[in-house]
Amino acid sequence: MIYQDLKAFTVPSTFRGKSKVVVQLWWIVQATLFAWSPQVLYGWRRFLLRLFGAKIGKGVLLRSTVKVTYPWNVEIGDYCWIGEDNVLYSLGKITIGNHVALAHKVYINTGGHDYKKTTFDIFASPVVIEDECWITNDVYVAPGVTIGKGSIIAARSSVLKNVPENKVCVGTPAEPIKDRI
């Protein structure tokens, strides 16, 4: 039995949302002008992301070690913190509300492959993090997940399904253990 035939895999021509040239240009800019910028140049990094189509609100603080796959698929509200070594794997849309804190090494994943097909088709599914959430260190957020307003995801948790608002969630898979307030 053949489980996957990677020789048969192709990325649909419109999947990235921009041309291969724009994608490569962004990756070069991210690896240099974005990544090499001093910590205090938050405005510079917001400018670069906006230049490539990201919607970034007021007062957003993004560290220079943040990795964004496709900025045109990212929307971040006002006064958010995006910490060290975060990955916004934005094959699909990532929407982050207002006053959201992403601590360090948070991985937001919007894509994957259909393991049921031997062609290993690629897919994208949006992630939404509503207002006033705190996603703590080393958290994984799976494709298609919505994290409700005001919720906290504890360190090293994996969010594999939607989280209701105002909950403190822990574990893999992350489960609510109590109300935030």
TIRO-2110 file (N, C-alpha, C; in Angstrom, 1 decimal):
// TIRO-2110
0.8, -1.2, 0.0, N, 1, A
0.0, 0.0, 0.0, CA, 1, A
0.9, 1.2, 0.0, C, 1, A
0.5, 2.2, -0.8, N, 2, A
1.2, 3.5, -0.8, CA, 2, A
0.4, 4.5, 0.0, C, 2, A
1.1, 5.1, 1.0, N, 3, A
0.4, 6.0, 1.9, CA, 3, A
0.6, 7.5, 1.3, C, 3, A
1.7, 7.8, 0.8, N, 4, A
1.9, 9.1, 0.2, CA, 4, A
3.0, 9.0, -0.9, C, 4, A
2.6, 9.7, -2.0, N, 5, A
3.5, 9.8, -3.1, CA, 5, A
3.9, 11.3, -3.3, C, 5, A
5.0, 11.7, -2.7, N, 6, A
5.4, 13.1, -2.7, CA, 6, A
5.8, 13.6, -4.1, C, 6, A
6.1, 12.6, -5.0, N, 7, A
6.4, 12.9, -6.4, CA, 7, A
5.1, 13.5, -7.1, C, 7, A
4.0, 13.1, -6.6, N, 8, A
2.7, 13.6, -7.2, CA, 8, A
2.2, 14.9, -6.5, C, 8, A
2.9, 15.4, -5.5, N, 9, A
2.4, 16.6, -4.8, CA, 9, A
2.7, 17.8, -5.6, C, 9, A
1.7, 18.7, -5.6, N, 10, A
1.9, 20.1, -6.2, CA, 10, A
1.2, 21.1, -5.3, C, 10, A
1.7, 22.3, -5.3, N, 11, A
1.1, 23.4, -4.6, CA, 11, A
0.2, 24.1, -5.6, C, 11, A
-1.1, 24.3, -5.4, N, 12, A
-2.0, 25.0, -6.3, CA, 12, A
-1.4, 26.4, -6.6, C, 12, A
-1.6, 26.8, -7.8, N, 13, A
-0.9, 28.1, -8.3, CA, 13, A
-1.4, 29.3, -7.5, C, 13, A
-2.6, 29.3, -6.9, N, 14, A
-3.1, 30.5, -6.2, CA, 14, A
-3.0, 30.3, -4.7, C, 14, A
-2.4, 29.2, -4.2, N, 15, A
-2.4, 28.8, -2.8, CA, 15, A
-1.7, 29.9, -1.9, C, 15, A
-0.6, 30.4, -2.4, N, 16, A
0.2, 31.4, -1.6, CA, 16, A
-0.4, 32.7, -1.5, C, 16, A
-1.3, 33.1, -2.4, N, 17, A
-2.0, 34.4, -2.4, CA, 17, A
-1.2, 35.5, -3.1, C, 17, A
0.0, 35.3, -3.4, N, 18, A
0.9, 36.2, -4.1, CA, 18, A
1.8, 35.4, -5.0, C, 18, A
2.5, 36.1, -5.9, N, 19, A
3.4, 35.4, -6.8, CA, 19, A
4.6, 34.9, -6.1, C, 19, A
5.3, 34.0, -6.7, N, 20, A
6.5, 33.4, -6.1, CA, 20, A
7.6, 34.5, -5.9, C, 20, A
7.6, 35.5, -6.8, N, 21, A
8.6, 36.6, -6.6, CA, 21, A
8.3, 37.4, -5.4, C, 21, A
7.0, 37.7, -5.1, N, 22, A
6.7, 38.4, -3.9, CA, 22, A
7.0, 37.6, -2.6, C, 22, A
6.6, 36.3, -2.7, N, 23, A
6.9, 35.4, -1.6, CA, 23, A
8.4, 35.4, -1.3, C, 23, A
9.3, 35.2, -2.3, N, 24, A
10.7, 35.2, -2.1, CA, 24, A
11.2, 36.6, -1.6, C, 24, A
10.7, 37.6, -2.1, N, 25, A
11.1, 39.0, -1.7, CA, 25, A
10.8, 39.2, -0.2, C, 25, A
9.6, 38.7, 0.2, N, 26, A
9.2, 38.8, 1.6, CA, 26, A
10.2, 38.0, 2.5, C, 26, A
10.5, 36.8, 2.1, N, 27, A
11.4, 36.0, 2.9, CA, 27, A
12.8, 36.6, 3.0, C, 27, A
13.3, 37.3, 1.9, N, 28, A
14.6, 38.0, 2.0, CA, 28, A
14.5, 39.1, 3.0, C, 28, A
13.4, 39.9, 2.8, N, 29, A
13.2, 41.1, 3.7, CA, 29, A
13.1, 40.6, 5.2, C, 29, A
12.4, 39.6, 5.4, N, 30, A
12.2, 39.0, 6.8, CA, 30, A
13.6, 38.6, 7.4, C, 30, A
14.4, 37.9, 6.5, N, 31, A
15.6, 37.3, 7.0, CA, 31, A
16.7, 38.4, 7.2, C, 31, A
16.5, 39.6, 6.7, N, 32, A
17.5, 40.7, 6.8, CA, 32, A
16.9, 41.9, 7.5, C, 32, A
16.2, 42.7, 6.8, N, 33, A
15.8, 44.0, 7.4, CA, 33, A
14.9, 43.8, 8.6, C, 33, A
14.1, 42.8, 8.6, N, 34, A
13.2, 42.5, 9.8, CA, 34, A
14.0, 41.9, 10.9, C, 34, A
14.7, 40.8, 10.6, N, 35, A
15.4, 40.0, 11.7, CA, 35, A
16.6, 40.8, 12.3, C, 35, A
17.2, 41.6, 11.5, N, 36, A
18.4, 42.3, 12.0, CA, 36, A
18.1, 43.6, 12.7, C, 36, A
16.8, 44.0, 12.8, N, 37, A
16.4, 45.2, 13.4, CA, 37, A
16.6, 45.2, 14.9, C, 37, A
17.1, 46.2, 15.5, N, 38, A
17.2, 46.3, 17.0, CA, 38, A
15.8, 46.1, 17.7, C, 38, A
15.8, 45.6, 18.9, N, 39, A
14.6, 45.4, 19.6, CA, 39, A
13.6, 46.5, 19.6, C, 39, A
14.1, 47.7, 19.8, N, 40, A
13.3, 48.9, 19.9, CA, 40, A
12.6, 49.4, 18.6, C, 40, A
12.9, 48.8, 17.5, N, 41, A
12.4, 49.3, 16.2, CA, 41, A
11.1, 48.6, 15.9, C, 41, A
10.1, 48.6, 16.8, N, 42, A
8.8, 48.0, 16.6, CA, 42, A
8.1, 48.6, 15.4, C, 42, A
8.2, 49.9, 15.3, N, 43, A
7.5, 50.6, 14.2, CA, 43, A
8.1, 50.2, 12.8, C, 43, A
9.4, 50.0, 12.7, N, 44, A
10.0, 49.5, 11.5, CA, 44, A
9.5, 48.1, 11.1, C, 44, A
9.3, 47.2, 12.1, N, 45, A
8.8, 45.9, 11.8, CA, 45, A
7.3, 45.9, 11.4, C, 45, A
6.6, 46.8, 12.1, N, 46, A
5.2, 47.0, 11.7, CA, 46, A
5.1, 47.5, 10.2, C, 46, A
6.0, 48.5, 9.9, N, 47, A
6.0, 49.0, 8.5, CA, 47, A
6.3, 47.9, 7.5, C, 47, A
7.3, 47.1, 7.8, N, 48, A
7.6, 46.1, 6.8, CA, 48, A
6.5, 45.1, 6.6, C, 48, A
5.9, 44.7, 7.7, N, 49, A
4.7, 43.8, 7.5, CA, 49, A
3.6, 44.4, 6.8, C, 49, A
3.3, 45.6, 7.1, N, 50, A
2.2, 46.4, 6.3, CA, 50, A
2.6, 46.5, 4.9, C, 50, A
3.8, 46.7, 4.6, N, 51, A
4.3, 46.9, 3.2, CA, 51, A
4.0, 45.6, 2.4, C, 51, A
4.0, 44.5, 3.0, N, 52, A
3.6, 43.2, 2.4, CA, 52, A
2.2, 42.8, 2.6, C, 52, A
1.3, 43.7, 3.1, N, 53, A
-0.1, 43.4, 3.1, CA, 53, A
-0.7, 43.0, 4.5, C, 53, A
0.1, 42.9, 5.5, N, 54, A
-0.4, 42.6, 6.8, CA, 54, A
-1.2, 43.8, 7.3, C, 54, A
-2.3, 43.5, 8.1, N, 55, A
-3.1, 44.5, 8.8, CA, 55, A
-2.6, 44.5, 10.2, C, 55, A
-1.9, 45.6, 10.6, N, 56, A
-1.3, 45.6, 12.0, CA, 56, A
-1.9, 46.9, 12.7, C, 56, A
-2.5, 46.7, 13.9, N, 57, A
-3.1, 47.8, 14.6, CA, 57, A
-2.1, 48.7, 15.3, C, 57, A
-2.6, 49.6, 16.1, N, 58, A
-1.8, 50.6, 16.8, CA, 58, A
-1.1, 49.9, 18.0, C, 58, A
0.2, 50.4, 18.2, N, 59, A
0.9, 49.9, 19.4, CA, 59, A
1.3, 48.5, 19.5, C, 59, A
1.3, 47.8, 18.3, N, 60, A
1.7, 46.4, 18.3, CA, 60, A
3.2, 46.3, 18.5, C, 60, A
3.7, 45.4, 19.4, N, 61, A
5.1, 45.2, 19.6, CA, 61, A
5.4, 43.8, 19.1, C, 61, A
6.2, 43.7, 18.0, N, 62, A
6.7, 42.5, 17.4, CA, 62, A
8.2, 42.4, 17.6, C, 62, A
8.7, 41.3, 18.1, N, 63, A
10.1, 41.1, 18.3, CA, 63, A
10.7, 40.7, 16.9, C, 63, A
12.0, 41.0, 16.8, N, 64, A
12.6, 40.7, 15.5, CA, 64, A
12.8, 39.3, 15.2, C, 64, A
12.6, 38.4, 16.1, N, 65, A
12.7, 36.9, 15.9, CA, 65, A
11.4, 36.3, 15.4, C, 65, A
10.3, 37.1, 15.3, N, 66, A
9.0, 36.6, 14.8, CA, 66, A
9.2, 36.1, 13.4, C, 66, A
8.6, 35.0, 13.0, N, 67, A
8.6, 34.5, 11.7, CA, 67, A
7.2, 34.5, 11.1, C, 67, A
7.0, 35.1, 10.0, N, 68, A
5.7, 35.2, 9.4, CA, 68, A
5.8, 34.7, 7.9, C, 68, A
5.0, 33.6, 7.6, N, 69, A
5.1, 33.0, 6.3, CA, 69, A
4.6, 33.9, 5.2, C, 69, A
3.3, 34.3, 5.3, N, 70, A
2.7, 35.2, 4.3, CA, 70, A
2.0, 36.3, 5.0, C, 70, A
2.7, 37.5, 5.1, N, 71, A
2.1, 38.6, 5.9, CA, 71, A
0.7, 39.0, 5.4, C, 71, A
0.4, 38.9, 4.1, N, 72, A
-0.9, 39.3, 3.6, CA, 72, A
-2.0, 38.4, 4.2, C, 72, A
-1.7, 37.4, 4.9, N, 73, A
-2.7, 36.6, 5.6, CA, 73, A
-2.8, 36.8, 7.1, C, 73, A
-2.2, 37.9, 7.5, N, 74, A
-2.1, 38.2, 9.0, CA, 74, A
-2.8, 39.5, 9.3, C, 74, A
-3.6, 39.5, 10.3, N, 75, A
-4.3, 40.6, 10.9, CA, 75, A
-4.1, 40.7, 12.4, C, 75, A
-3.5, 41.7, 12.9, N, 76, A
-3.3, 41.9, 14.3, CA, 76, A
-3.9, 43.1, 14.8, C, 76, A
-4.7, 43.1, 15.9, N, 77, A
-5.4, 44.2, 16.4, CA, 77, A
-4.5, 45.2, 17.1, C, 77, A
-5.1, 46.1, 17.9, N, 78, A
-4.3, 47.1, 18.6, CA, 78, A
-3.7, 46.6, 19.9, C, 78, A
-2.5, 47.1, 20.2, N, 79, A
-1.8, 46.9, 21.5, CA, 79, A
-1.6, 45.4, 21.8, C, 79, A
-1.1, 44.7, 20.8, N, 80, A
-0.7, 43.3, 21.0, CA, 80, A
0.8, 43.2, 21.2, C, 80, A
1.2, 42.1, 21.9, N, 81, A
2.6, 41.8, 22.0, CA, 81, A
2.8, 40.4, 21.4, C, 81, A
3.8, 40.4, 20.5, N, 82, A
4.2, 39.2, 19.8, CA, 82, A
5.6, 38.9, 20.1, C, 82, A
5.8, 37.9, 21.0, N, 83, A
7.1, 37.7, 21.6, CA, 83, A
8.2, 37.0, 20.8, C, 83, A
9.3, 36.7, 21.5, N, 84, A
10.5, 36.1, 20.9, CA, 84, A
10.1, 34.7, 20.2, C, 84, A
10.7, 34.5, 19.1, N, 85, A
10.6, 33.2, 18.4, CA, 85, A
9.2, 32.7, 18.1, C, 85, A
8.2, 33.6, 18.0, N, 86, A
6.9, 33.2, 17.6, CA, 86, A
6.9, 32.8, 16.1, C, 86, A
6.1, 31.9, 15.7, N, 87, A
5.9, 31.5, 14.3, CA, 87, A
4.4, 31.7, 13.9, C, 87, A
4.2, 32.6, 13.0, N, 88, A
2.9, 32.8, 12.4, CA, 88, A
2.9, 32.1, 11.0, C, 88, A
2.6, 30.8, 11.1, N, 89, A
2.6, 30.0, 9.8, CA, 89, A
1.3, 30.2, 9.1, C, 89, A
1.3, 31.3, 8.4, N, 90, A
0.1, 31.9, 7.8, CA, 90, A
-0.2, 31.4, 6.4, C, 90, A
-0.3, 30.1, 6.2, N, 91, A
-0.8, 29.6, 4.9, CA, 91, A
-2.2, 30.1, 4.7, C, 91, A
-3.0, 30.1, 5.8, N, 92, A
-4.3, 30.6, 5.8, CA, 92, A
-4.3, 31.9, 6.7, C, 92, A
-5.5, 32.4, 6.9, N, 93, A
-5.6, 33.7, 7.6, CA, 93, A
-5.4, 33.5, 9.1, C, 93, A
-4.6, 34.4, 9.7, N, 94, A
-4.5, 34.5, 11.1, CA, 94, A
-5.1, 35.8, 11.6, C, 94, A
-6.0, 35.8, 12.5, N, 95, A
-6.6, 37.0, 13.0, CA, 95, A
-6.4, 37.0, 14.5, C, 95, A
-5.7, 38.0, 14.9, N, 96, A
-5.4, 38.2, 16.4, CA, 96, A
-6.1, 39.5, 16.8, C, 96, A
-6.9, 39.4, 17.8, N, 97, A
-7.7, 40.6, 18.3, CA, 97, A
-6.9, 41.6, 19.0, C, 97, A
-7.6, 42.5, 19.7, N, 98, A
-6.9, 43.6, 20.4, CA, 98, A
-6.4, 43.1, 21.8, C, 98, A
-5.3, 43.7, 22.3, N, 99, A
-4.7, 43.4, 23.6, CA, 99, A
-4.4, 42.0, 23.8, C, 99, A
-3.9, 41.3, 22.8, N, 100, A
-3.5, 39.9, 22.9, CA, 100, A
-2.0, 39.8, 23.2, C, 100, A
-1.6, 38.9, 24.1, N, 101, A
-0.2, 38.7, 24.4, CA, 101, A
0.2, 37.3, 24.0, C, 101, A
1.1, 37.2, 23.0, N, 102, A
1.7, 35.9, 22.6, CA, 102, A
3.1, 35.9, 23.3, C, 102, A
3.3, 35.0, 24.2, N, 103, A
4.6, 35.0, 24.9, CA, 103, A
5.7, 34.5, 23.9, C, 103, A
6.5, 33.6, 24.3, N, 104, A
7.6, 33.2, 23.5, CA, 104, A
7.4, 31.8, 22.9, C, 104, A
7.9, 31.6, 21.7, N, 105, A
7.9, 30.3, 21.0, CA, 105, A
6.5, 29.8, 20.8, C, 105, A
5.5, 30.7, 20.6, N, 106, A
4.2, 30.3, 20.2, CA, 106, A
4.2, 30.0, 18.7, C, 106, A
3.5, 28.9, 18.4, N, 107, A
3.5, 28.4, 17.0, CA, 107, A
2.0, 28.4, 16.6, C, 107, A
1.6, 29.3, 15.7, N, 108, A
0.2, 29.4, 15.2, CA, 108, A
0.3, 28.8, 13.8, C, 108, A
-0.4, 27.7, 13.6, N, 109, A
-0.3, 26.9, 12.4, CA, 109, A
-1.7, 26.9, 11.7, C, 109, A
-1.7, 27.4, 10.4, N, 110, A
-2.9, 27.4, 9.6, CA, 110, A
-2.9, 26.4, 8.5, C, 110, A
-1.9, 25.5, 8.4, N, 111, A
-1.9, 24.6, 7.3, CA, 111, A
-1.4, 23.3, 7.6, C, 111, A
-1.6, 22.4, 6.6, N, 112, A
-1.1, 21.0, 6.8, CA, 112, A
-1.3, 20.3, 5.5, C, 112, A
-1.3, 18.9, 5.6, N, 113, A
-1.5, 18.1, 4.4, CA, 113, A
-2.5, 17.0, 4.7, C, 113, A
-3.3, 16.7, 3.7, N, 114, A
-4.3, 15.7, 3.8, CA, 114, A
-3.7, 14.3, 3.7, C, 114, A
-3.5, 13.7, 4.8, N, 115, A
-2.8, 12.4, 4.9, CA, 115, A
-3.6, 11.2, 4.3, C, 115, A
-4.9, 11.5, 4.1, N, 116, A
-5.8, 10.5, 3.5, CA, 116, A
-5.6, 10.3, 2.0, C, 116, A
-5.0, 11.3, 1.4, N, 117, A
-4.7, 11.3, -0.1, CA, 117, A
-3.3, 10.9, -0.3, C, 117, A
-3.0, 10.1, -1.3, N, 118, A
-1.6, 9.8, -1.6, CA, 118, A
-0.9, 11.0, -2.2, C, 118, A
-1.6, 11.9, -2.8, N, 119, A
-1.0, 13.1, -3.3, CA, 119, A
-0.7, 14.1, -2.2, C, 119, A
-1.0, 13.8, -1.0, N, 120, A
-0.6, 14.6, 0.2, CA, 120, A
-1.0, 16.1, 0.0, C, 120, A
-2.2, 16.4, -0.5, N, 121, A
-2.7, 17.7, -0.8, CA, 121, A
-2.5, 18.7, 0.4, C, 121, A
-2.1, 19.9, 0.1, N, 122, A
-1.9, 20.9, 1.1, CA, 122, A
-3.2, 21.6, 1.4, C, 122, A
-3.4, 22.0, 2.6, N, 123, A
-4.6, 22.8, 2.9, CA, 123, A
-4.3, 23.9, 3.9, C, 123, A
-5.2, 24.9, 3.9, N, 124, A
-5.1, 26.0, 4.9, CA, 124, A
-6.5, 26.2, 5.6, C, 124, A
-6.4, 26.5, 6.9, N, 125, A
-7.6, 26.7, 7.7, CA, 125, A
-7.3, 27.8, 8.7, C, 125, A
-8.2, 28.8, 8.7, N, 126, A
-7.9, 30.0, 9.5, CA, 126, A
-7.8, 29.8, 11.0, C, 126, A
-7.0, 30.6, 11.7, N, 127, A
-7.0, 30.6, 13.2, CA, 127, A
-7.4, 32.0, 13.7, C, 127, A
-8.2, 32.1, 14.7, N, 128, A
-8.7, 33.3, 15.3, CA, 128, A
-8.4, 33.3, 16.8, C, 128, A
-7.7, 34.3, 17.2, N, 129, A
-7.4, 34.5, 18.7, CA, 129, A
-8.1, 35.8, 19.0, C, 129, A
-9.2, 35.7, 19.8, N, 130, A
-10.0, 36.9, 20.1, CA, 130, A
-9.3, 37.8, 21.1, C, 130, A
-10.0, 39.0, 21.3, N, 131, A
-9.4, 40.0, 22.2, CA, 131, A
-9.0, 39.5, 23.6, C, 131, A
-8.0, 40.1, 24.1, N, 132, A
-7.5, 40.0, 25.5, CA, 132, A
-7.1, 38.6, 25.9, C, 132, A
-6.7, 37.8, 25.0, N, 133, A
-6.1, 36.4, 25.3, CA, 133, A
-4.7, 36.5, 25.7, C, 133, A
-4.2, 35.6, 26.4, N, 134, A
-2.8, 35.4, 26.7, CA, 134, A
-2.4, 34.0, 26.4, C, 134, A
-1.5, 33.9, 25.4, N, 135, A
-1.0, 32.6, 25.0, CA, 135, A
0.4, 32.5, 25.5, C, 135, A
0.6, 31.7, 26.5, N, 136, A
1.9, 31.7, 27.2, CA, 136, A
3.0, 30.9, 26.4, C, 136, A
4.1, 30.6, 27.0, N, 137, A
5.3, 30.1, 26.4, CA, 137, A
5.1, 28.7, 25.7, C, 137, A
5.6, 28.6, 24.5, N, 138, A
5.8, 27.3, 23.8, CA, 138, A
4.4, 26.6, 23.6, C, 138, A
3.5, 27.4, 23.1, N, 139, A
2.1, 26.9, 22.9, CA, 139, A
2.0, 26.6, 21.4, C, 139, A
1.3, 25.5, 21.0, N, 140, A
1.0, 25.2, 19.6, CA, 140, A
-0.5, 25.4, 19.4, C, 140, A
-0.9, 26.1, 18.3, N, 141, A
-2.3, 26.3, 18.0, CA, 141, A
-2.5, 25.7, 16.6, C, 141, A
-3.4, 24.8, 16.5, N, 142, A
-3.7, 24.0, 15.3, CA, 142, A
-4.6, 24.8, 14.3, C, 142, A
-4.5, 24.3, 13.0, N, 143, A
-5.4, 24.9, 12.0, CA, 143, A
-6.8, 24.9, 12.4, C, 143, A
-7.6, 25.9, 12.0, N, 144, A
-9.0, 26.0, 12.2, CA, 144, A
-9.5, 26.3, 13.6, C, 144, A
-8.6, 26.6, 14.5, N, 145, A
-9.0, 26.9, 15.9, CA, 145, A
-9.3, 28.3, 16.2, C, 145, A
-10.3, 28.5, 17.0, N, 146, A
-10.7, 29.9, 17.6, CA, 146, A
-10.5, 29.8, 19.1, C, 146, A
-9.8, 30.8, 19.6, N, 147, A
-9.6, 30.9, 21.1, CA, 147, A
-10.4, 32.1, 21.5, C, 147, A
-11.4, 31.8, 22.4, N, 148, A
-12.3, 32.8, 22.8, CA, 148, A
-11.8, 33.9, 23.6, C, 148, A
-12.5, 35.1, 23.6, N, 149, A
-12.1, 36.3, 24.3, CA, 149, A
-11.6, 36.0, 25.7, C, 149, A
-10.5, 36.6, 26.1, N, 150, A
-10.0, 36.6, 27.5, CA, 150, A
-9.4, 35.3, 28.0, C, 150, A
-9.3, 34.3, 27.1, N, 151, A
-8.8, 33.0, 27.6, CA, 151, A
-7.3, 33.0, 27.7, C, 151, A
-6.8, 32.1, 28.6, N, 152, A
-5.3, 32.0, 28.8, CA, 152, A
-5.0, 30.5, 28.4, C, 152, A
-3.9, 30.3, 27.6, N, 153, A
-3.5, 29.0, 27.3, CA, 153, A
-2.1, 28.8, 28.0, C, 153, A
-2.0, 27.8, 28.9, N, 154, A
-0.9, 27.6, 29.7, CA, 154, A
0.3, 27.1, 28.9, C, 154, A
1.5, 27.3, 29.5, N, 155, A
2.8, 26.9, 28.8, CA, 155, A
2.8, 25.5, 28.3, C, 155, A
3.3, 25.3, 27.2, N, 156, A
3.5, 24.0, 26.5, CA, 156, A
2.2, 23.2, 26.2, C, 156, A
1.1, 24.0, 26.1, N, 157, A
-0.1, 23.4, 25.8, CA, 157, A
-0.2, 23.3, 24.2, C, 157, A
-1.1, 22.4, 23.8, N, 158, A
-1.4, 22.3, 22.3, CA, 158, A
-2.9, 22.5, 22.2, C, 158, A
-3.3, 23.5, 21.5, N, 159, A
-4.7, 23.9, 21.3, CA, 159, A
-5.1, 23.2, 20.0, C, 159, A
-5.9, 22.1, 20.1, N, 160, A
-6.3, 21.3, 18.9, CA, 160, A
-7.8, 21.5, 18.6, C, 160, A
-8.5, 22.2, 19.4, N, 161, A
-9.9, 22.5, 19.1, CA, 161, A
-10.3, 23.9, 19.7, C, 161, A
-11.4, 24.4, 19.4, N, 162, A
-11.8, 25.7, 19.9, CA, 162, A
-11.9, 25.8, 21.4, C, 162, A
-11.5, 27.0, 21.9, N, 163, A
-11.6, 27.3, 23.3, CA, 163, A
-12.6, 28.3, 23.6, C, 163, A
-13.5, 28.1, 24.5, N, 164, A
-14.5, 29.2, 24.8, CA, 164, A
-13.8, 30.4, 25.5, C, 164, A
-14.6, 31.5, 25.6, N, 165, A
-14.0, 32.7, 26.2, CA, 165, A
-13.9, 32.5, 27.7, C, 165, A
-13.0, 33.3, 28.3, N, 166, A
-12.8, 33.5, 29.8, CA, 166, A
-12.4, 32.1, 30.4, C, 166, A
-11.5, 31.3, 29.8, N, 167, A
-11.1, 30.1, 30.4, CA, 167, A
-9.6, 30.1, 30.5, C, 167, A
-9.1, 29.3, 31.5, N, 168, A
-7.7, 29.0, 31.6, CA, 168, A
-7.6, 27.6, 31.2, C, 168, A
-6.7, 27.3, 30.2, N, 169, A
-6.6, 26.0, 29.6, CA, 169, A
-5.2, 25.5, 29.7, C, 169, A
-5.1, 24.2, 29.9, N, 170, A
-3.8, 23.5, 30.0, CA, 170, A
-3.8, 22.2, 29.3, C, 170, A
-2.6, 21.8, 28.9, N, 171, A
-2.4, 20.4, 28.5, CA, 171, A
-2.4, 20.2, 27.0, C, 171, A
-2.2, 18.9, 26.6, N, 172, A
-2.2, 18.5, 25.2, CA, 172, A
-3.2, 17.3, 25.1, C, 172, A
-4.3, 17.5, 24.6, N, 173, A
-4.9, 18.7, 24.1, CA, 173, A
-5.3, 19.7, 25.2, C, 173, A
-5.2, 21.0, 24.9, N, 174, A
-5.6, 22.0, 25.9, CA, 174, A
-7.0, 21.8, 26.3, C, 174, A
-7.3, 21.8, 27.6, N, 175, A
-8.6, 21.7, 28.1, CA, 175, A
-8.9, 22.8, 29.2, C, 175, A
-10.1, 23.4, 29.3, N, 176, A
-10.3, 24.4, 30.3, CA, 176, A
-10.3, 23.7, 31.7, C, 176, A
-9.6, 24.4, 32.6, N, 177, A
-9.6, 23.9, 34.0, CA, 177, A
-10.4, 24.9, 34.9, C, 177, A
-10.5, 26.1, 34.5, N, 178, A
-11.3, 27.1, 35.4, CA, 178, A
-11.6, 28.3, 34.6, C, 178, A
-12.4, 29.2, 35.1, N, 179, A
-12.6, 30.5, 34.5, CA, 179, A
-11.5, 31.4, 34.8, C, 179, A
-11.2, 32.3, 33.9, N, 180, A
-10.1, 33.2, 34.1, CA, 180, A
-10.5, 34.2, 35.3, C, 180, A
-11.7, 34.6, 35.3, N, 181, A
-12.2, 35.6, 36.3, CA, 181, A
-13.4, 35.0, 37.0, C, 181, A
END
